[in-house]
Amino acid sequence: MTRAEFEDAVGDALDLVPPELMDQLDNVVFFVEDEPPEDDPELLGVYDGVPLTERDLTWGGQLPDRITIFSGPLQRMCSDREELLEEIAVTVVHEIAHHFGIDDEALHELGWG
């Protein structure tokens, strides 16, 4: 899959995320990178920002939080576009949950680990 096709797939997967969840995002942008850092080659996505639960009245004027989706590991683990869309959607929901202050342990308990 080309980079453009993968980015289209991320857009399609984002359309699968419930609108109620997407509407709750505050100052978040999505990026696609080919590969994760060398020290974590199987990483599917990462949230980089200040979770809503940690923001206070002094928070403001900040650069947007970033959610990065890594195409390489996702494409290697999926056998077709449908499976890829599902995995991208799960990864996006997982990273959005971090934006809301939900940690990995809670996500695993909820089945989104």
C-alpha positions in Angstrom: 0.0 0.0 0.0 1.4 3.4 -0.9 1.7 6.2 1.6 -1.3 8.0 0.1 -3.4 4.8 0.2 -2.5 4.3 3.8 -3.4 7.9 4.7 -6.7 7.4 3.0 -7.2 4.2 5.1 -6.5 6.2 8.2 -9.1 8.7 7.1 -11.6 5.9 6.5 -10.7 4.4 9.9 -11.2 7.7 11.6 -14.7 7.8 10.1 -15.4 4.5 12.0 -14.7 6.2 15.3 -18.0 7.3 16.9 -18.6 11.0 16.3 -19.4 11.5 20.0 -15.8 10.5 20.8 -14.3 12.6 18.0 -16.3 15.6 19.1 -14.7 15.4 22.5 -11.1 15.9 21.2 -9.5 19.2 22.1 -6.5 20.5 20.2 -5.4 17.2 18.6 -3.8 16.5 15.2 -3.2 13.1 13.6 0.0 12.2 11.7 1.1 9.1 9.8 4.7 8.0 9.9 6.2 5.0 8.2 7.9 3.4 11.1 8.0 3.8 14.9 11.2 4.5 16.8 13.9 1.8 16.5 13.6 0.9 20.2 9.9 0.0 19.8 9.5 -1.5 16.3 6.1 -3.0 16.9 4.5 0.2 18.2 1.3 0.9 16.2 0.6 4.4 17.4 1.5 7.0 20.0 -0.1 9.9 21.8 2.1 12.9 22.6 0.5 15.6 24.6 -1.1 16.7 27.8 -4.2 14.6 28.7 -7.4 16.5 29.4 -7.2 15.2 33.0 -3.9 16.9 33.5 -4.8 20.3 32.1 -5.6 23.2 34.4 -6.5 26.8 34.1 -2.9 27.7 33.1 -3.0 25.3 30.2 -3.5 27.2 26.9 -1.7 28.5 23.9 0.0 25.1 23.5 0.8 23.3 20.3 -1.8 20.6 19.5 -1.5 17.1 21.0 -0.2 14.6 18.4 -1.5 11.2 17.6 0.9 9.4 15.3 -0.1 6.2 13.5 2.7 4.0 12.2 2.0 2.4 8.8 4.8 -0.2 8.8 3.8 -2.4 11.7 0.1 -2.0 11.0 0.5 -3.1 7.4 2.7 -6.1 8.4 0.2 -7.4 10.9 -2.9 -7.2 8.6 -3.7 -9.4 5.6 -6.2 -7.1 3.8 -7.6 -3.5 3.8 -10.6 -4.4 5.9 -8.5 -5.8 8.7 -6.1 -2.8 8.4 -9.0 -0.4 8.8 -10.2 -2.2 11.9 -6.6 -2.2 13.4 -6.2 1.5 12.6 -9.5 2.3 14.2 -8.5 0.3 17.3 -5.2 2.1 17.4 -6.8 5.5 17.0 -9.3 4.8 19.8 -6.5 3.6 22.0 -4.5 6.8 21.5 -7.6 9.0 21.8 -8.2 7.3 25.2 -4.7 8.5 26.3 -5.8 12.1 25.4 -8.7 11.6 27.8 -6.3 10.4 30.5 -7.0 6.7 30.3 -3.8 4.7 30.9 -2.7 1.4 29.2 -3.7 -0.7 32.2 -7.3 0.6 32.1 -7.4 0.2 28.3 -6.3 -3.5 28.6 -9.0 -4.1 31.2 -11.6 -2.6 28.7 -10.3 -4.7 25.8 -8.6 -1.9 23.9 -5.0 -2.8 24.9 
